[in-house]
Amino acid sequence: MQRQRSKSACVQGSTWGFDQQGVWVDRGCRADFIVNTRQVDSAWDRNKDRDHDHDRDHDGDHDRDRNHDSDGDHDRFADRDHDRDHDRGREETMQLTCSSEDGGRHYCESDIQGTATMLRQRSSSACRQGYSWGNDRRGIWVDHGCRADFELRGHRSSWMNAGGNSPIVSTLKCSSDTGSRQYCTAETRGRARLTRQISESACRLGYSWGYDANGVWVDHGCRAEFEIGN
């Protein structure tokens, strides 16, 4: 999220999020988002094609049959080496805002594995790396009231490319402030777990909270944080 435009809070995992199909918003959130796409090094491709043409012209001085076999091998190896080097060299950047509004630890998920940099602190509470913010394989985490803009730079996790089953986990806060049932829309991917009860009223699975494929519900005054995802 680059810029919030609504008065309603835009909190990742609660009122906005994303998947491979796009970005979703909920409960009045309106904002500008940066969508990152893989970049192709076209200059490298042009240089490779020019070098390849030069080699092919040079091989034209040799026997035609030998030239045919040689070029065929060269093309196969060049394509294979190009694919391998291109995959290994691809690096991506993502910018995101992550907030610990209630003073607890929250994750802002990303499949980019690499280095994290804080670009701008937005909270009055200090954001100190290792204490109130950091990053790991799940993405950026914030704690102790830190709210800031971050940049992640690195490579996409291999499971994204291979279609594997690595974890996708995010956090969600849902509240039954009036004592009645409230529904918090989220893509649970078939799993939800209560991680922290905030209310004095008990949060019991099947009685005062539960979930389905489209979100988490709370009832009877339950207010808590949940972990959702595979």
PyMOL CGO cylinders between C-alpha atoms (Angstrom):
from pymol import cmd
from pymol.cgo import CYLINDER

trace = [
    CYLINDER, 0.00, 0.00, 0.00, 1.48, 3.31, -1.08, 0.3, 1, 1, 1, 1, 1, 1,
    CYLINDER, 1.48, 3.31, -1.08, -1.12, 5.84, 0.10, 0.3, 1, 1, 1, 1, 1, 1,
    CYLINDER, -1.12, 5.84, 0.10, -4.35, 5.56, 2.11, 0.3, 1, 1, 1, 1, 1, 1,
    CYLINDER, -4.35, 5.56, 2.11, -7.16, 7.75, 0.73, 0.3, 1, 1, 1, 1, 1, 1,
    CYLINDER, -7.16, 7.75, 0.73, -10.06, 6.71, 2.97, 0.3, 1, 1, 1, 1, 1, 1,
    CYLINDER, -10.06, 6.71, 2.97, -10.92, 7.73, 6.53, 0.3, 1, 1, 1, 1, 1, 1,
    CYLINDER, -10.92, 7.73, 6.53, -11.52, 4.05, 7.29, 0.3, 1, 1, 1, 1, 1, 1,
    CYLINDER, -11.52, 4.05, 7.29, -8.32, 2.28, 8.31, 0.3, 1, 1, 1, 1, 1, 1,
    CYLINDER, -8.32, 2.28, 8.31, -6.48, 0.20, 5.71, 0.3, 1, 1, 1, 1, 1, 1,
    CYLINDER, -6.48, 0.20, 5.71, -4.78, -2.61, 7.63, 0.3, 1, 1, 1, 1, 1, 1,
    CYLINDER, -4.78, -2.61, 7.63, -3.11, -5.44, 5.71, 0.3, 1, 1, 1, 1, 1, 1,
    CYLINDER, -3.11, -5.44, 5.71, -4.77, -8.78, 6.37, 0.3, 1, 1, 1, 1, 1, 1,
    CYLINDER, -4.77, -8.78, 6.37, -7.87, -7.11, 7.82, 0.3, 1, 1, 1, 1, 1, 1,
    CYLINDER, -7.87, -7.11, 7.82, -9.17, -4.50, 5.38, 0.3, 1, 1, 1, 1, 1, 1,
    CYLINDER, -9.17, -4.50, 5.38, -6.88, -5.15, 2.45, 0.3, 1, 1, 1, 1, 1, 1,
    CYLINDER, -6.88, -5.15, 2.45, -4.67, -7.89, 1.05, 0.3, 1, 1, 1, 1, 1, 1,
    CYLINDER, -4.67, -7.89, 1.05, -3.57, -9.55, -2.15, 0.3, 1, 1, 1, 1, 1, 1,
    CYLINDER, -3.57, -9.55, -2.15, -3.12, -12.87, -3.87, 0.3, 1, 1, 1, 1, 1, 1,
    CYLINDER, -3.12, -12.87, -3.87, -2.02, -14.02, -7.32, 0.3, 1, 1, 1, 1, 1, 1,
    CYLINDER, -2.02, -14.02, -7.32, -5.27, -12.70, -8.84, 0.3, 1, 1, 1, 1, 1, 1,
    CYLINDER, -5.27, -12.70, -8.84, -5.09, -9.15, -7.52, 0.3, 1, 1, 1, 1, 1, 1,
    CYLINDER, -5.09, -9.15, -7.52, -5.68, -6.80, -4.57, 0.3, 1, 1, 1, 1, 1, 1,
    CYLINDER, -5.68, -6.80, -4.57, -8.80, -6.85, -2.36, 0.3, 1, 1, 1, 1, 1, 1,
    CYLINDER, -8.80, -6.85, -2.36, -10.17, -4.15, -0.04, 0.3, 1, 1, 1, 1, 1, 1,
    CYLINDER, -10.17, -4.15, -0.04, -12.91, -4.26, 2.59, 0.3, 1, 1, 1, 1, 1, 1,
    CYLINDER, -12.91, -4.26, 2.59, -14.77, -2.17, 5.21, 0.3, 1, 1, 1, 1, 1, 1,
    CYLINDER, -14.77, -2.17, 5.21, -14.33, 1.19, 3.51, 0.3, 1, 1, 1, 1, 1, 1,
    CYLINDER, -14.33, 1.19, 3.51, -10.61, 1.00, 2.76, 0.3, 1, 1, 1, 1, 1, 1,
    CYLINDER, -10.61, 1.00, 2.76, -9.59, 3.10, -0.27, 0.3, 1, 1, 1, 1, 1, 1,
    CYLINDER, -9.59, 3.10, -0.27, -5.91, 3.39, -1.19, 0.3, 1, 1, 1, 1, 1, 1,
    CYLINDER, -5.91, 3.39, -1.19, -3.23, 3.42, -3.86, 0.3, 1, 1, 1, 1, 1, 1,
    CYLINDER, -3.23, 3.42, -3.86, -1.20, 0.25, -4.21, 0.3, 1, 1, 1, 1, 1, 1,
    CYLINDER, -1.20, 0.25, -4.21, 2.09, -0.64, -5.90, 0.3, 1, 1, 1, 1, 1, 1,
    CYLINDER, 2.09, -0.64, -5.90, 1.91, -3.91, -7.81, 0.3, 1, 1, 1, 1, 1, 1,
    CYLINDER, 1.91, -3.91, -7.81, 5.29, -5.47, -8.51, 0.3, 1, 1, 1, 1, 1, 1,
    CYLINDER, 5.29, -5.47, -8.51, 5.97, -7.43, -11.69, 0.3, 1, 1, 1, 1, 1, 1,
    CYLINDER, 5.97, -7.43, -11.69, 9.00, -9.40, -12.74, 0.3, 1, 1, 1, 1, 1, 1,
    CYLINDER, 9.00, -9.40, -12.74, 11.38, -7.41, -14.89, 0.3, 1, 1, 1, 1, 1, 1,
    CYLINDER, 11.38, -7.41, -14.89, 12.99, -8.89, -18.00, 0.3, 1, 1, 1, 1, 1, 1,
    CYLINDER, 12.99, -8.89, -18.00, 16.49, -7.73, -18.81, 0.3, 1, 1, 1, 1, 1, 1,
    CYLINDER, 16.49, -7.73, -18.81, 15.84, -6.84, -22.44, 0.3, 1, 1, 1, 1, 1, 1,
    CYLINDER, 15.84, -6.84, -22.44, 19.28, -5.28, -22.93, 0.3, 1, 1, 1, 1, 1, 1,
    CYLINDER, 19.28, -5.28, -22.93, 20.93, -8.59, -22.01, 0.3, 1, 1, 1, 1, 1, 1,
    CYLINDER, 20.93, -8.59, -22.01, 18.66, -10.37, -24.49, 0.3, 1, 1, 1, 1, 1, 1,
    CYLINDER, 18.66, -10.37, -24.49, 19.59, -7.93, -27.27, 0.3, 1, 1, 1, 1, 1, 1,
    CYLINDER, 19.59, -7.93, -27.27, 23.31, -8.37, -26.59, 0.3, 1, 1, 1, 1, 1, 1,
    CYLINDER, 23.31, -8.37, -26.59, 22.93, -12.14, -26.57, 0.3, 1, 1, 1, 1, 1, 1,
    CYLINDER, 22.93, -12.14, -26.57, 21.10, -12.08, -29.89, 0.3, 1, 1, 1, 1, 1, 1,
    CYLINDER, 21.10, -12.08, -29.89, 23.77, -9.82, -31.44, 0.3, 1, 1, 1, 1, 1, 1,
    CYLINDER, 23.77, -9.82, -31.44, 26.60, -12.07, -30.23, 0.3, 1, 1, 1, 1, 1, 1,
    CYLINDER, 26.60, -12.07, -30.23, 24.74, -15.12, -31.46, 0.3, 1, 1, 1, 1, 1, 1,
    CYLINDER, 24.74, -15.12, -31.46, 24.31, -13.58, -34.93, 0.3, 1, 1, 1, 1, 1, 1,
    CYLINDER, 24.31, -13.58, -34.93, 28.04, -12.78, -35.03, 0.3, 1, 1, 1, 1, 1, 1,
    CYLINDER, 28.04, -12.78, -35.03, 28.93, -16.37, -34.11, 0.3, 1, 1, 1, 1, 1, 1,
    CYLINDER, 28.93, -16.37, -34.11, 26.53, -17.74, -36.72, 0.3, 1, 1, 1, 1, 1, 1,
    CYLINDER, 26.53, -17.74, -36.72, 28.09, -15.56, -39.45, 0.3, 1, 1, 1, 1, 1, 1,
    CYLINDER, 28.09, -15.56, -39.45, 31.56, -16.71, -38.41, 0.3, 1, 1, 1, 1, 1, 1,
    CYLINDER, 31.56, -16.71, -38.41, 30.49, -20.35, -38.54, 0.3, 1, 1, 1, 1, 1, 1,
    CYLINDER, 30.49, -20.35, -38.54, 29.31, -19.80, -42.14, 0.3, 1, 1, 1, 1, 1, 1,
    CYLINDER, 29.31, -19.80, -42.14, 32.92, -20.12, -43.27, 0.3, 1, 1, 1, 1, 1, 1,
    CYLINDER, 32.92, -20.12, -43.27, 32.97, -23.78, -42.20, 0.3, 1, 1, 1, 1, 1, 1,
    CYLINDER, 32.97, -23.78, -42.20, 31.51, -26.83, -43.83, 0.3, 1, 1, 1, 1, 1, 1,
    CYLINDER, 31.51, -26.83, -43.83, 27.72, -26.51, -44.19, 0.3, 1, 1, 1, 1, 1, 1,
    CYLINDER, 27.72, -26.51, -44.19, 26.92, -29.77, -42.44, 0.3, 1, 1, 1, 1, 1, 1,
    CYLINDER, 26.92, -29.77, -42.44, 29.29, -29.06, -39.57, 0.3, 1, 1, 1, 1, 1, 1,
    CYLINDER, 29.29, -29.06, -39.57, 27.87, -25.56, -39.35, 0.3, 1, 1, 1, 1, 1, 1,
    CYLINDER, 27.87, -25.56, -39.35, 24.33, -26.92, -39.02, 0.3, 1, 1, 1, 1, 1, 1,
    CYLINDER, 24.33, -26.92, -39.02, 25.27, -29.30, -36.20, 0.3, 1, 1, 1, 1, 1, 1,
    CYLINDER, 25.27, -29.30, -36.20, 27.35, -26.69, -34.40, 0.3, 1, 1, 1, 1, 1, 1,
    CYLINDER, 27.35, -26.69, -34.40, 24.65, -24.04, -34.53, 0.3, 1, 1, 1, 1, 1, 1,
    CYLINDER, 24.65, -24.04, -34.53, 22.08, -26.50, -33.26, 0.3, 1, 1, 1, 1, 1, 1,
    CYLINDER, 22.08, -26.50, -33.26, 24.22, -27.35, -30.24, 0.3, 1, 1, 1, 1, 1, 1,
    CYLINDER, 24.22, -27.35, -30.24, 25.04, -23.68, -29.67, 0.3, 1, 1, 1, 1, 1, 1,
    CYLINDER, 25.04, -23.68, -29.67, 21.36, -22.70, -29.67, 0.3, 1, 1, 1, 1, 1, 1,
    CYLINDER, 21.36, -22.70, -29.67, 20.43, -25.43, -27.22, 0.3, 1, 1, 1, 1, 1, 1,
    CYLINDER, 20.43, -25.43, -27.22, 23.21, -24.60, -24.79, 0.3, 1, 1, 1, 1, 1, 1,
    CYLINDER, 23.21, -24.60, -24.79, 22.69, -20.83, -25.16, 0.3, 1, 1, 1, 1, 1, 1,
    CYLINDER, 22.69, -20.83, -25.16, 18.97, -21.13, -24.42, 0.3, 1, 1, 1, 1, 1, 1,
    CYLINDER, 18.97, -21.13, -24.42, 19.61, -23.38, -21.45, 0.3, 1, 1, 1, 1, 1, 1,
    CYLINDER, 19.61, -23.38, -21.45, 22.31, -21.11, -20.02, 0.3, 1, 1, 1, 1, 1, 1,
    CYLINDER, 22.31, -21.11, -20.02, 20.18, -18.03, -20.61, 0.3, 1, 1, 1, 1, 1, 1,
    CYLINDER, 20.18, -18.03, -20.61, 17.20, -19.51, -18.74, 0.3, 1, 1, 1, 1, 1, 1,
    CYLINDER, 17.20, -19.51, -18.74, 19.38, -20.60, -15.84, 0.3, 1, 1, 1, 1, 1, 1,
    CYLINDER, 19.38, -20.60, -15.84, 21.23, -17.28, -15.54, 0.3, 1, 1, 1, 1, 1, 1,
    CYLINDER, 21.23, -17.28, -15.54, 18.04, -15.26, -15.96, 0.3, 1, 1, 1, 1, 1, 1,
    CYLINDER, 18.04, -15.26, -15.96, 16.22, -17.14, -13.16, 0.3, 1, 1, 1, 1, 1, 1,
    CYLINDER, 16.22, -17.14, -13.16, 19.23, -16.89, -10.87, 0.3, 1, 1, 1, 1, 1, 1,
    CYLINDER, 19.23, -16.89, -10.87, 19.72, -13.16, -11.50, 0.3, 1, 1, 1, 1, 1, 1,
    CYLINDER, 19.72, -13.16, -11.50, 16.13, -11.97, -11.14, 0.3, 1, 1, 1, 1, 1, 1,
    CYLINDER, 16.13, -11.97, -11.14, 15.68, -9.61, -8.19, 0.3, 1, 1, 1, 1, 1, 1,
    CYLINDER, 15.68, -9.61, -8.19, 12.48, -7.86, -7.18, 0.3, 1, 1, 1, 1, 1, 1,
    CYLINDER, 12.48, -7.86, -7.18, 11.49, -5.01, -4.86, 0.3, 1, 1, 1, 1, 1, 1,
    CYLINDER, 11.49, -5.01, -4.86, 8.33, -4.52, -2.81, 0.3, 1, 1, 1, 1, 1, 1,
    CYLINDER, 8.33, -4.52, -2.81, 7.33, -1.50, -0.70, 0.3, 1, 1, 1, 1, 1, 1,
    CYLINDER, 7.33, -1.50, -0.70, 4.74, -1.89, 2.04, 0.3, 1, 1, 1, 1, 1, 1,
    CYLINDER, 4.74, -1.89, 2.04, 3.43, -0.22, 5.20, 0.3, 1, 1, 1, 1, 1, 1,
    CYLINDER, 3.43, -0.22, 5.20, 3.25, -2.39, 8.29, 0.3, 1, 1, 1, 1, 1, 1,
    CYLINDER, 3.25, -2.39, 8.29, 1.56, -1.36, 11.55, 0.3, 1, 1, 1, 1, 1, 1,
    CYLINDER, 1.56, -1.36, 11.55, 1.43, -2.51, 15.17, 0.3, 1, 1, 1, 1, 1, 1,
    CYLINDER, 1.43, -2.51, 15.17, -1.65, -0.42, 16.00, 0.3, 1, 1, 1, 1, 1, 1,
    CYLINDER, -1.65, -0.42, 16.00, -2.47, -2.23, 19.26, 0.3, 1, 1, 1, 1, 1, 1,
    CYLINDER, -2.47, -2.23, 19.26, 1.14, -2.60, 20.44, 0.3, 1, 1, 1, 1, 1, 1,
    CYLINDER, 1.14, -2.60, 20.44, 1.30, -6.31, 19.56, 0.3, 1, 1, 1, 1, 1, 1,
    CYLINDER, 1.30, -6.31, 19.56, 3.29, -8.15, 16.94, 0.3, 1, 1, 1, 1, 1, 1,
    CYLINDER, 3.29, -8.15, 16.94, 1.85, -8.17, 13.43, 0.3, 1, 1, 1, 1, 1, 1,
    CYLINDER, 1.85, -8.17, 13.43, 3.12, -9.64, 10.17, 0.3, 1, 1, 1, 1, 1, 1,
    CYLINDER, 3.12, -9.64, 10.17, 2.88, -8.15, 6.70, 0.3, 1, 1, 1, 1, 1, 1,
    CYLINDER, 2.88, -8.15, 6.70, 3.32, -11.12, 4.41, 0.3, 1, 1, 1, 1, 1, 1,
    CYLINDER, 3.32, -11.12, 4.41, 5.60, -11.28, 1.38, 0.3, 1, 1, 1, 1, 1, 1,
    CYLINDER, 5.60, -11.28, 1.38, 7.06, -14.11, -0.69, 0.3, 1, 1, 1, 1, 1, 1,
    CYLINDER, 7.06, -14.11, -0.69, 10.18, -12.03, -1.43, 0.3, 1, 1, 1, 1, 1, 1,
    CYLINDER, 10.18, -12.03, -1.43, 13.16, -13.39, 0.49, 0.3, 1, 1, 1, 1, 1, 1,
    CYLINDER, 13.16, -13.39, 0.49, 16.03, -10.96, 0.99, 0.3, 1, 1, 1, 1, 1, 1,
    CYLINDER, 16.03, -10.96, 0.99, 16.90, -7.75, 2.82, 0.3, 1, 1, 1, 1, 1, 1,
    CYLINDER, 16.90, -7.75, 2.82, 14.49, -5.29, 4.45, 0.3, 1, 1, 1, 1, 1, 1,
    CYLINDER, 14.49, -5.29, 4.45, 14.97, -1.54, 4.86, 0.3, 1, 1, 1, 1, 1, 1,
    CYLINDER, 14.97, -1.54, 4.86, 12.82, 0.92, 6.81, 0.3, 1, 1, 1, 1, 1, 1,
    CYLINDER, 12.82, 0.92, 6.81, 12.06, 3.86, 4.52, 0.3, 1, 1, 1, 1, 1, 1,
    CYLINDER, 12.06, 3.86, 4.52, 9.95, 6.06, 6.80, 0.3, 1, 1, 1, 1, 1, 1,
    CYLINDER, 9.95, 6.06, 6.80, 8.70, 5.83, 10.39, 0.3, 1, 1, 1, 1, 1, 1,
    CYLINDER, 8.70, 5.83, 10.39, 5.05, 6.86, 10.75, 0.3, 1, 1, 1, 1, 1, 1,
    CYLINDER, 5.05, 6.86, 10.75, 4.41, 6.10, 14.43, 0.3, 1, 1, 1, 1, 1, 1,
    CYLINDER, 4.41, 6.10, 14.43, 5.33, 8.05, 17.55, 0.3, 1, 1, 1, 1, 1, 1,
    CYLINDER, 5.33, 8.05, 17.55, 6.61, 4.77, 19.02, 0.3, 1, 1, 1, 1, 1, 1,
    CYLINDER, 6.61, 4.77, 19.02, 10.21, 4.01, 18.07, 0.3, 1, 1, 1, 1, 1, 1,
    CYLINDER, 10.21, 4.01, 18.07, 10.84, 1.56, 15.24, 0.3, 1, 1, 1, 1, 1, 1,
    CYLINDER, 10.84, 1.56, 15.24, 14.13, -0.20, 16.00, 0.3, 1, 1, 1, 1, 1, 1,
    CYLINDER, 14.13, -0.20, 16.00, 15.29, -3.16, 13.94, 0.3, 1, 1, 1, 1, 1, 1,
    CYLINDER, 15.29, -3.16, 13.94, 15.40, -6.36, 15.97, 0.3, 1, 1, 1, 1, 1, 1,
    CYLINDER, 15.40, -6.36, 15.97, 13.21, -4.89, 18.72, 0.3, 1, 1, 1, 1, 1, 1,
    CYLINDER, 13.21, -4.89, 18.72, 10.09, -3.38, 17.16, 0.3, 1, 1, 1, 1, 1, 1,
    CYLINDER, 10.09, -3.38, 17.16, 10.55, -4.48, 13.56, 0.3, 1, 1, 1, 1, 1, 1,
    CYLINDER, 10.55, -4.48, 13.56, 12.37, -7.10, 11.51, 0.3, 1, 1, 1, 1, 1, 1,
    CYLINDER, 12.37, -7.10, 11.51, 11.93, -9.56, 8.68, 0.3, 1, 1, 1, 1, 1, 1,
    CYLINDER, 11.93, -9.56, 8.68, 12.06, -13.31, 8.18, 0.3, 1, 1, 1, 1, 1, 1,
    CYLINDER, 12.06, -13.31, 8.18, 10.77, -15.87, 5.66, 0.3, 1, 1, 1, 1, 1, 1,
    CYLINDER, 10.77, -15.87, 5.66, 7.16, -14.71, 6.25, 0.3, 1, 1, 1, 1, 1, 1,
    CYLINDER, 7.16, -14.71, 6.25, 7.83, -11.05, 5.48, 0.3, 1, 1, 1, 1, 1, 1,
    CYLINDER, 7.83, -11.05, 5.48, 8.02, -7.90, 7.67, 0.3, 1, 1, 1, 1, 1, 1,
    CYLINDER, 8.02, -7.90, 7.67, 7.00, -7.96, 11.33, 0.3, 1, 1, 1, 1, 1, 1,
    CYLINDER, 7.00, -7.96, 11.33, 6.32, -4.98, 13.61, 0.3, 1, 1, 1, 1, 1, 1,
    CYLINDER, 6.32, -4.98, 13.61, 5.81, -4.79, 17.38, 0.3, 1, 1, 1, 1, 1, 1,
    CYLINDER, 5.81, -4.79, 17.38, 5.56, -2.33, 20.32, 0.3, 1, 1, 1, 1, 1, 1,
    CYLINDER, 5.56, -2.33, 20.32, 3.47, 0.20, 18.36, 0.3, 1, 1, 1, 1, 1, 1,
    CYLINDER, 3.47, 0.20, 18.36, 5.84, 0.60, 15.41, 0.3, 1, 1, 1, 1, 1, 1,
    CYLINDER, 5.84, 0.60, 15.41, 4.27, 1.74, 12.14, 0.3, 1, 1, 1, 1, 1, 1,
    CYLINDER, 4.27, 1.74, 12.14, 6.46, 2.44, 9.13, 0.3, 1, 1, 1, 1, 1, 1,
    CYLINDER, 6.46, 2.44, 9.13, 7.07, 2.11, 5.41, 0.3, 1, 1, 1, 1, 1, 1,
    CYLINDER, 7.07, 2.11, 5.41, 9.46, -0.68, 4.42, 0.3, 1, 1, 1, 1, 1, 1,
    CYLINDER, 9.46, -0.68, 4.42, 11.19, -1.97, 1.33, 0.3, 1, 1, 1, 1, 1, 1,
    CYLINDER, 11.19, -1.97, 1.33, 11.89, -5.64, 0.68, 0.3, 1, 1, 1, 1, 1, 1,
    CYLINDER, 11.89, -5.64, 0.68, 14.51, -6.52, -1.94, 0.3, 1, 1, 1, 1, 1, 1,
    CYLINDER, 14.51, -6.52, -1.94, 15.38, -10.04, -3.00, 0.3, 1, 1, 1, 1, 1, 1,
    CYLINDER, 15.38, -10.04, -3.00, 14.14, -13.10, -4.87, 0.3, 1, 1, 1, 1, 1, 1,
    CYLINDER, 14.14, -13.10, -4.87, 10.73, -14.71, -4.95, 0.3, 1, 1, 1, 1, 1, 1,
    CYLINDER, 10.73, -14.71, -4.95, 10.41, -17.92, -2.96, 0.3, 1, 1, 1, 1, 1, 1,
    CYLINDER, 10.41, -17.92, -2.96, 10.87, -20.97, -5.16, 0.3, 1, 1, 1, 1, 1, 1,
    CYLINDER, 10.87, -20.97, -5.16, 7.47, -22.38, -4.14, 0.3, 1, 1, 1, 1, 1, 1,
    CYLINDER, 7.47, -22.38, -4.14, 5.78, -19.50, -5.98, 0.3, 1, 1, 1, 1, 1, 1,
    CYLINDER, 5.78, -19.50, -5.98, 7.39, -20.61, -9.23, 0.3, 1, 1, 1, 1, 1, 1,
    CYLINDER, 7.39, -20.61, -9.23, 7.03, -24.33, -8.63, 0.3, 1, 1, 1, 1, 1, 1,
    CYLINDER, 7.03, -24.33, -8.63, 3.47, -24.30, -7.29, 0.3, 1, 1, 1, 1, 1, 1,
    CYLINDER, 3.47, -24.30, -7.29, 4.50, -25.92, -4.02, 0.3, 1, 1, 1, 1, 1, 1,
    CYLINDER, 4.50, -25.92, -4.02, 2.75, -26.06, -0.66, 0.3, 1, 1, 1, 1, 1, 1,
    CYLINDER, 2.75, -26.06, -0.66, 4.86, -23.76, 1.52, 0.3, 1, 1, 1, 1, 1, 1,
    CYLINDER, 4.86, -23.76, 1.52, 3.00, -21.82, 4.23, 0.3, 1, 1, 1, 1, 1, 1,
    CYLINDER, 3.00, -21.82, 4.23, 1.04, -18.66, 3.49, 0.3, 1, 1, 1, 1, 1, 1,
    CYLINDER, 1.04, -18.66, 3.49, 0.09, -17.13, 6.84, 0.3, 1, 1, 1, 1, 1, 1,
    CYLINDER, 0.09, -17.13, 6.84, -1.38, -13.75, 7.77, 0.3, 1, 1, 1, 1, 1, 1,
    CYLINDER, -1.38, -13.75, 7.77, -2.93, -12.19, 10.87, 0.3, 1, 1, 1, 1, 1, 1,
    CYLINDER, -2.93, -12.19, 10.87, -6.44, -10.84, 11.37, 0.3, 1, 1, 1, 1, 1, 1,
    CYLINDER, -6.44, -10.84, 11.37, -8.14, -8.99, 14.23, 0.3, 1, 1, 1, 1, 1, 1,
    CYLINDER, -8.14, -8.99, 14.23, -11.88, -9.57, 14.69, 0.3, 1, 1, 1, 1, 1, 1,
    CYLINDER, -11.88, -9.57, 14.69, -14.13, -8.10, 17.41, 0.3, 1, 1, 1, 1, 1, 1,
    CYLINDER, -14.13, -8.10, 17.41, -17.63, -8.68, 18.76, 0.3, 1, 1, 1, 1, 1, 1,
    CYLINDER, -17.63, -8.68, 18.76, -17.78, -5.30, 20.48, 0.3, 1, 1, 1, 1, 1, 1,
    CYLINDER, -17.78, -5.30, 20.48, -21.57, -5.24, 20.86, 0.3, 1, 1, 1, 1, 1, 1,
    CYLINDER, -21.57, -5.24, 20.86, -21.81, -8.84, 22.03, 0.3, 1, 1, 1, 1, 1, 1,
    CYLINDER, -21.81, -8.84, 22.03, -23.38, -9.97, 18.77, 0.3, 1, 1, 1, 1, 1, 1,
    CYLINDER, -23.38, -9.97, 18.77, -21.94, -11.95, 15.90, 0.3, 1, 1, 1, 1, 1, 1,
    CYLINDER, -21.94, -11.95, 15.90, -19.50, -10.09, 13.66, 0.3, 1, 1, 1, 1, 1, 1,
    CYLINDER, -19.50, -10.09, 13.66, -17.96, -11.44, 10.47, 0.3, 1, 1, 1, 1, 1, 1,
    CYLINDER, -17.96, -11.44, 10.47, -14.45, -10.48, 9.33, 0.3, 1, 1, 1, 1, 1, 1,
    CYLINDER, -14.45, -10.48, 9.33, -13.93, -11.26, 5.67, 0.3, 1, 1, 1, 1, 1, 1,
    CYLINDER, -13.93, -11.26, 5.67, -10.61, -12.86, 4.75, 0.3, 1, 1, 1, 1, 1, 1,
    CYLINDER, -10.61, -12.86, 4.75, -9.24, -15.66, 2.59, 0.3, 1, 1, 1, 1, 1, 1,
    CYLINDER, -9.24, -15.66, 2.59, -8.58, -18.29, 5.28, 0.3, 1, 1, 1, 1, 1, 1,
    CYLINDER, -8.58, -18.29, 5.28, -7.37, -20.98, 2.83, 0.3, 1, 1, 1, 1, 1, 1,
    CYLINDER, -7.37, -20.98, 2.83, -9.12, -23.52, 5.05, 0.3, 1, 1, 1, 1, 1, 1,
    CYLINDER, -9.12, -23.52, 5.05, -7.32, -22.70, 8.30, 0.3, 1, 1, 1, 1, 1, 1,
    CYLINDER, -7.32, -22.70, 8.30, -7.68, -20.28, 11.23, 0.3, 1, 1, 1, 1, 1, 1,
    CYLINDER, -7.68, -20.28, 11.23, -6.09, -20.28, 14.68, 0.3, 1, 1, 1, 1, 1, 1,
    CYLINDER, -6.09, -20.28, 14.68, -6.64, -17.94, 17.63, 0.3, 1, 1, 1, 1, 1, 1,
    CYLINDER, -6.64, -17.94, 17.63, -3.26, -16.48, 18.59, 0.3, 1, 1, 1, 1, 1, 1,
    CYLINDER, -3.26, -16.48, 18.59, -4.20, -13.82, 21.17, 0.3, 1, 1, 1, 1, 1, 1,
    CYLINDER, -4.20, -13.82, 21.17, -7.42, -13.13, 23.07, 0.3, 1, 1, 1, 1, 1, 1,
    CYLINDER, -7.42, -13.13, 23.07, -7.94, -9.40, 23.67, 0.3, 1, 1, 1, 1, 1, 1,
    CYLINDER, -7.94, -9.40, 23.67, -11.37, -9.41, 25.32, 0.3, 1, 1, 1, 1, 1, 1,
    CYLINDER, -11.37, -9.41, 25.32, -12.31, -10.39, 28.86, 0.3, 1, 1, 1, 1, 1, 1,
    CYLINDER, -12.31, -10.39, 28.86, -15.12, -12.49, 27.39, 0.3, 1, 1, 1, 1, 1, 1,
    CYLINDER, -15.12, -12.49, 27.39, -14.00, -16.01, 26.57, 0.3, 1, 1, 1, 1, 1, 1,
    CYLINDER, -14.00, -16.01, 26.57, -13.20, -16.90, 22.97, 0.3, 1, 1, 1, 1, 1, 1,
    CYLINDER, -13.20, -16.90, 22.97, -14.09, -20.56, 22.44, 0.3, 1, 1, 1, 1, 1, 1,
    CYLINDER, -14.09, -20.56, 22.44, -14.01, -22.25, 19.05, 0.3, 1, 1, 1, 1, 1, 1,
    CYLINDER, -14.01, -22.25, 19.05, -17.51, -23.18, 17.89, 0.3, 1, 1, 1, 1, 1, 1,
    CYLINDER, -17.51, -23.18, 17.89, -19.19, -21.02, 20.54, 0.3, 1, 1, 1, 1, 1, 1,
    CYLINDER, -19.19, -21.02, 20.54, -17.79, -17.48, 20.37, 0.3, 1, 1, 1, 1, 1, 1,
    CYLINDER, -17.79, -17.48, 20.37, -15.60, -17.77, 17.30, 0.3, 1, 1, 1, 1, 1, 1,
    CYLINDER, -15.60, -17.77, 17.30, -15.25, -19.85, 14.17, 0.3, 1, 1, 1, 1, 1, 1,
    CYLINDER, -15.25, -19.85, 14.17, -14.34, -19.60, 10.51, 0.3, 1, 1, 1, 1, 1, 1,
    CYLINDER, -14.34, -19.60, 10.51, -15.11, -20.73, 6.98, 0.3, 1, 1, 1, 1, 1, 1,
    CYLINDER, -15.11, -20.73, 6.98, -13.41, -20.33, 3.61, 0.3, 1, 1, 1, 1, 1, 1,
    CYLINDER, -13.41, -20.33, 3.61, -14.37, -16.65, 3.39, 0.3, 1, 1, 1, 1, 1, 1,
    CYLINDER, -14.37, -16.65, 3.39, -13.51, -15.31, 6.84, 0.3, 1, 1, 1, 1, 1, 1,
    CYLINDER, -13.51, -15.31, 6.84, -13.62, -15.48, 10.63, 0.3, 1, 1, 1, 1, 1, 1,
    CYLINDER, -13.62, -15.48, 10.63, -16.66, -14.81, 12.84, 0.3, 1, 1, 1, 1, 1, 1,
    CYLINDER, -16.66, -14.81, 12.84, -16.78, -13.80, 16.51, 0.3, 1, 1, 1, 1, 1, 1,
    CYLINDER, -16.78, -13.80, 16.51, -19.71, -13.66, 18.96, 0.3, 1, 1, 1, 1, 1, 1,
    CYLINDER, -19.71, -13.66, 18.96, -20.61, -13.17, 22.66, 0.3, 1, 1, 1, 1, 1, 1,
    CYLINDER, -20.61, -13.17, 22.66, -18.07, -10.37, 23.16, 0.3, 1, 1, 1, 1, 1, 1,
    CYLINDER, -18.07, -10.37, 23.16, -15.05, -12.27, 21.86, 0.3, 1, 1, 1, 1, 1, 1,
    CYLINDER, -15.05, -12.27, 21.86, -12.28, -10.02, 20.55, 0.3, 1, 1, 1, 1, 1, 1,
    CYLINDER, -12.28, -10.02, 20.55, -9.03, -11.59, 19.40, 0.3, 1, 1, 1, 1, 1, 1,
    CYLINDER, -9.03, -11.59, 19.40, -6.24, -11.89, 16.86, 0.3, 1, 1, 1, 1, 1, 1,
    CYLINDER, -6.24, -11.89, 16.86, -6.23, -14.85, 14.52, 0.3, 1, 1, 1, 1, 1, 1,
    CYLINDER, -6.23, -14.85, 14.52, -3.69, -16.47, 12.26, 0.3, 1, 1, 1, 1, 1, 1,
    CYLINDER, -3.69, -16.47, 12.26, -5.11, -17.58, 8.94, 0.3, 1, 1, 1, 1, 1, 1,
    CYLINDER, -5.11, -17.58, 8.94, -3.68, -19.42, 5.97, 0.3, 1, 1, 1, 1, 1, 1,
    CYLINDER, -3.68, -19.42, 5.97, -2.17, -22.76, 4.95, 0.3, 1, 1, 1, 1, 1, 1,
]
cmd.load_cgo(trace, "trace")
